[in-house]
Amino acid sequence: MDLSPLRISRDFRLIFTGSTISGLGSYISLITIPYQVAQLTDDPLMVGLLGVAELVPLIFMSFVGGALADYLDRRRLVLFSEAALAVLALVLLVNSLLADAQLWVLFVVAGLAAAFEGVQRPALEGTIPRVVPLEKLPAAIALNSLSAQVRQLAGPGLAGVLMATVDLHWVYAFDLLTFVVSLYCLYLVKAVPPPPAAERPSIRSVVTGVRYARSRPELLGTYLVDINAMFFAMPSALYPFMADDLGGPEVLGLLYAAPAIGSMLASLTSSWTGRIHRHGLMVVLAAGAWGVGIIGAGLADSLWLVVACLAFAGAADMISGVFRMTIWGQTIPDHLRGRLAGIEMISYSVGPLLGGTRAGLVARFTGVSGSIVTGGVLCVLGTIALAAALPSFLRYDGRDGLERKRAADKEWAERSGT
C-alpha cells in the first residue's frame, strides 16, 4: 500500500487512528443490535426494518449535515457528532442492563445514530481532501478502506466471542470505551474552516448541491450503480438466520467479517488503483462482481464456501468504493464538498438500509437462500442496464475530472476575492 498520507499529514494520522478505534466498537454494536432484535422477535423482517428506522433520519440529516459542512468548521461538526454517538452507546448499555430490554429503544437508537452519522460523514469526508494532497487521495481512500476493513474483521469476530461468552451489556460497554480514544484524537485535529465565501445553510444551498450532482454524469453513475448493487444484493440482515444453519452465534461474527477479508486483501494490494484512469468502468465491473459473489454465497451449502463468496464480494466492493470516492474527491469543488458528501452518504446508505428490508421480506416467501440468490441476480442485471444507460460514465477519465476540480476551485477563489 501507499502509506504516504500517514507520513505527510498529522491530521490524517489522527483521524485515521480515532476512526479505526471508535469504529471497532461501533461495528460491534452494529452487529449486536440486529442480533438482539432477532433474539427478541425471531423475525427476519423485524431485523430488516431496522434499516427503515434509520432511513428517514439519515436522508434528512445528510442534506442538513452536508450544508453545515460547507459553512462551519468541519472538525467541530465531526467532534460534536462523535460525542452524540457516544451518548447513544451509553443508552444501549443502560437498556441492556434492564430486566427486560426494550425493543423500541433499539429502533430509536438506530434512528438517532443514523441522524448523527448524517451530520458527521459529510464533514469527515469533506475534511480528507483538505488534509492530504489531491494526488494522494486514492492512497488516503485506500487507507481509510483498510481502517474500515480492520473494524469489520476484528469487530464481528470480537462481537461473536463476546455475545457467546458474556452478557450484552459488556459488548455495549466496550463500544462506549472506544469513544474516549476517538474524541481525544479528534480534539487534537487542527481546525478545518469553511471555504471562502461559504454559503449559509438553507434550502437554496441544498438545492444548489443537488443540481450540481444532477449535472455531472460521472457522479450520477456512482450513485445509481451503488444503490442498485446494495439494494438488491445486501444480505447482512439475514446473517443471524444464516448463522443458525451454519453453526450458531459463534459463526455470526465470521459472516459479518467475511466481506472485510476480501476488502482487506484488495486494500493491501491497492497501489495499482492510482494507475487506472477509467474510473467509471471500474465501478461498473466491480459492482457486477459484487453481485456474482452474493449469488455464490446464496447457493453455497457450507460455512467456508459462504465465507469465500462473501470475501470475493467484499473485494469487489472495496474496489468499487475506491474508484467512487476518488471520483468524488478529485472532481468536486471544495465549496460544494460538504453538500455533495451528504448526497454521497445517501447513495451508499439507502441501498444497504432498504436492501435489508427487501432481503427480510423476500426471505419470508423464498427462504433465506432464495432471497440472497435472487438479489444477486437482480444486482448483476441492474448493473448491466445502468452501464448501457450511462455511456458517458463508462468513458469517464479521472485525469479530466482532476483538472476540472482545480479550475473550479481557482474560479471560486477568484470570485470570493481570496
ABEGO torsion letter per residue (X at the ends): XBAAAAAABAAAAAAAAAAAAAAAAAAAAAAAAAAAAAAAAGBAAAAAAAAAAAAAAAAAAAAAAAAAAAABBAAAAAAAAAAAAAAAAAAAAAAAABABBBAAAAAAAAAAAAAAAAAAAAAAAAAAAAABBAAAAAAAAAAAAAAAAAAAAAAAAAAAAAAAABBAAAAAAAAAAAAAAAAAAAAABBBBBBBBGBBBBBAAAAAAAAAAAAABAAAAAAAAAAAAAAAAABAAAAAAAAAAAAGEAAAAAAAAAAAAAAAAAAAAAAAAAAABABAAAAAAAAAAAAAAAAAAAAABABAAAAAAAAAAAAAAAAAAAAAAAAAAAAABBAAAAAAAAAAAAAAAAAAAAAAAAAAAAAAAAAEAAAAAAAAAAAAAAAAAAAAAABAAAAABBAAAAAAAAAAAAAAAAAAAGX
